Amino acid sequence: MFVGLDVGGTNTDAVLMDGAELLNKIKVSTTSDVTAGLVAALEQLLRGIDANAISGVMLGTTHFTNALLEQKGLSQTAVVRLCLPATQLLPPLVDWPNDLKNAIGGFTYMVEGGHEFDGREISPLNFDELKRISNDMRRKGIESVAVTGVFSPVNPTHEQQAFDFFQEELPHIDVTLSHENGRVGILERENAATLNACLRSVGRQSICSIKEAMSLLGLKAKLYLSQNDGTLMDETFAARLPVLAISSGPTNSMRGAAYLSGLKDCIVVDVGGTTTDVGALVNGFPREASLAVNIAGVRTNFRMPDVQSIALGGGSIVYPEEMRIGPESVGFELNNRALVFGGDTITTTDVAAVVGLVRFENSNQLTSLDPSICQKWIDLIKYNIEELVDRMKLNTGPVPVVLVGGGNIIVTEDLKGASEVKRPEHGEVANAIGAAIAQIGGQVEKVFSLDKIDRLQAVEEIKSEAMRRAVTAGARMDTVEVVEIDEIPLTYLPGNVTLIRAKAVGDLYSSSGTTPDL
């Protein structure tokens, strides 16, 4: 049996699944002490269940995103770029917000090294300079370092040599290599590596807290964290690359929506208590953003789901005098502050109850609300959702839409632009289900000069590397398969140059020996 958990700003959702069968589900309010909230959720979910029967715990968490936004617990980080004499015009962290740069220390170094697009050296790696840098980092109390080589996704040799050097000279610091979590494009890849480096200590602390919660309940199962591509990584991999967990919440919801609705290609509308996230499923997995993505004001190019979000949810506050909804939300205080629960704040949940979209026992609290005005609010919510769906569509034709999330009760099913609207059973915990049924994934991309290597050989090399990364992340080798392969000719570079990208996924064992069929 597997446990799926998702910690949101309003609710913490948990499900217990035996293979493809949902055995139990709960939804509790998120607390300020996330670990205590997880313990409470797990206690309710597993009441009467033998802890030894649990094979794995899968978690989607906002710990890492919150750490960046709040700038708390971040490691003092150095950025080492292997590049000289190239790339001097735009130094490391050149485009970072000053407050975040200061929060991580903002230490940067540039040294001889790096490669051309075809794998040739720009210059040999300068170990004497690395020695000077390591001494300087020791004096400054650096805790983590991000190493970025020019075109390291093509040839990672210099990054790997720098890793070995720093591990020997400074064995107490964490080292992140940019080719492991970023794509071609040095500034964005360097930024992604730096974000990962400054999150390393947060990652260890978060995983330790989660493991402590599991230990208190006698759970000895393996812990997995959701990645932002809809797959899982084990705790060791997550501690090394915590940045890959950013934005995993929407991907969990989309994967859960695919499982619950039976649709592999559709638009998913996930309405929570505070926000609504809309994304597209392609062959059962979230469509990835093709452009650079900003995280906490930092431009990155590592894989991220293509998601549109607005501040609209079941806890959003309605302001009749100002004729607006939100962006403020009562969040996890919904059960105390909403009118329908005896509070004094008008929320979208109250409005939905007045027009009959949902029913509560305490509906007598809503007599002060005018049904005709409430219908106008519902129409406004519908309009905003339709706008988001239209932004996610790749053509003007109608597409299937799936409504999930605890706040989906505020959305009507007569959405323009939808060929059909599904509101699947258990959709309110789709995010936790998505975590529980996720597969282990591995993804890689490299640039090849096809004048120097046969195209089929290059494709096979990329596919093998993607499968190896999936196994490293915790997948069963006998189930790993390549599910995506892309080839993009880089016509702006000299020679027959192509970027090849591959994604592989594999299964985990469940107690029943089966995994859900998506």
Secondary structure, 3 states (H helix, E strand, C coil): CEEEEEECCCEEEEEEEECCEEEEEEEEECCCCHHHHHHHHHHHHCCCCCHHHCCEEEEECCHHHHHHHHCCCCCCEEEEEEEECCCCCCCCCCCCCHHHHHHHCCEEEEEECCECCCCCECCCCCHHHHHHHHHHHHHHCCCEEEEEECCCCCCCHHHHHHHHHHHHHCCCCEEEEHHHCCCCCHHHHHHHHHHHHHHHHHHHHHHHHHHHHHHHCCCCCEEEEECCCCCEEEHHHHHHCHHHHCCHHHHHHHHHHHHHHCCCCEEEEEECCCCEEEEEEECCEECECCCCEEECCEEECCCCECEEEECCCCCEEEECCCCEEEEEECHHHHHHHEHHHCCCECEHHHHHHHCCCCCCCCHHHHCCCCHHHHHHHHHHHHHHHHHHHHHHCCCCCCEEEEEECCCHHHCCCCCCCEEEEECCCCHHHHHHHHHHHCCEEEEEEEEEECCCCCHHHHHHHHHHHHHHHHHHCCCCHHHCEEEEEEEEECCCCCCCEEEEEEEEEECCCCCCCCCCCC
